[in-house]
Amino acid sequence: MFRTLFVILFCASICITSCKDEQKNIVKTEAVIFEKEGELKIYKEKTDSIIAQFDIEIADSDYETETGLMYRESMKKDCGMLFIFPDVAMHSFYMKNTEIPLDIIFIDENMRIASFQENAEPHNEIGLSSQVPVKYVLELNAGLAQELLLEVKDSISFTKQ
């Protein structure tokens, strides 16, 4: 009886040890590199003066909109991503597979800031709502909304290359 128990325990320990020693398959993806597709300016509502200018990537297809800034390790301070939606609607963003903290700026059809979510945390899957219907969304590095003192009703303009 002890011999059978010993054999069972010995076999179980070998199985557990060998399972722990197996290496996990790690899938490495190619680095996603910023590709300038346009320029965007932000204007102060009260003075109509330019307070910032960014090189932007434009997300206007379903795939680009779904992927956004996922899988990127960093983004230069003077860069961002502009999402252009086909219609005005409520939109919600989350940070799944996003490596960098972001400020998410929701912009209405008149190109005025309607709302924003500051310091969205990487990998957080909680939806961040526009809270009002919007047509555009601008993602910038976290902290820039505060640094630029952005306010609802400030505006943007952009050009595609």
N, C-alpha and C positions, 0 to 999 in steps of 0.2 A: 504494500500500500504506500509506504513512504517512498519506495523506488518510483512508482507511477506518478506520485505527486511531484517528486523531484524532477522527473523527465518533463512533465507538463510545465512546471515553472521555468525550467531551463530553456525549453523551446519558446515559451512566451517572452522571456527576457531577450533571446536572440532576435526574435521578430521585432520587438519594440526598439532595440538598439539599432537594427538595420534600417528600420523606418526612419529613425531620427537622423541617420547618417546620409540618407538620400538628399541630394541637393535639389532645391526647388528650381524649376525652370523660370528664369527671369527673362521677360520679354523687354528688349530695349527698343525704343522707337527713335527714329531720326529726329534730331533737334528741329523744331519749327522756327524758321527764321522770318523776321519782320520783312514785309515787302511793301514799300511805300506805294500807295495807290491814290493819294490825294493830300490836300492840306486843309486844316480846319482852324478857324479863328474863333475865339470867344470874346464877346463884347460885354462891357458893363452896361446894365440897363439904364442907370441914371445919367451916364455921361456919353454913352455910345462909343467909348474908346476901347481899343483892343487891349485886353489884359493878358492874352496868351495866344500862342500859335503852336500847332502840333502837326507833325507828319502822321498820316493815318493809313491804316488798312481799312478796307471797306467790306463789311459782311452784308451781302445782299441776296445771296442764294440760301436755300434751306440748309445745305451742308455747312456753309460758312457761319450761318446764324447759330446752328446747333453746336458747333465746335468753338467758335469765338477765340478766346485767348487760352484755351486749354493746352496743357502739355508744354507750356513755355516756362523757362526757368527765370527769365527776366525780361524787362522792357525798358528802353531808354526813357528818361524823364520827359523828353519832348515828343514822345510817340503815344499813340492811342489807337483804339479800334472803334469805328463808327458802324453801328448796325442800322440798316435802312429797311423798314418794313413796308409791305405793299399797301397797308391801310392803317388807319388810326385805331388803336385798341389798347386795352390793358395788357401790359407785358410783365413777366416775372423772370428773373435771372437767378441762377444758382452757381455755386463755385466748384461743382464736382470736377475733378481732374484739373483744376486751375491751381498753379503753383505759386502765383504772386498775389498779394493783397491788392484790391482794386477799389476805386471810387466809381460808382455806376450812376451816370447822369442821364435822366430821362428827359426827352425833349419833344415838345408838341409839334404839330404840323406847321406852325408859324415860326419854327426854329427858336423857340424860347424854352429855357429850362423850366420844366414843370415840377420836377422833384428829383431827389438824388438819395442814394444810399452810400454812405461813406465807410471806408475801411472794411469792405467785404472780405471775410476770412477765407484763405485758401482751403479747398476741399470741403467747405461747408455746403451741405445740400439743402439747406433751408431756403425756400423761395424768397427773393427780394423783389417786392412788387413796385411797379411804377406808381401805384395809388391813384392815378388818373390815366385816361387814354393818351397814348403818345404814338409818334411815328418813327422817332429816332432814339437810339441809345448810344451814349459815348462812354467807353471804358478807358479810364486813365489809372496810372499808378496811385495807390492809396496815399492820402495826405494832400493831394493836389487841390481838391475842392476847398479844403481849409486854407491852404497856402494862398490860393487865388481869391479867397473870400467869395466864392461863388454863391449866388442867391437865385431863388426862383425869380423868373422874368429876365435874367441875363440871357443873351442870345448867342447863337452861333451862325457861322456861314462856312461852307466848305466847297472845295473844287476837286473834281476827279481828274486824275492825270490821263 
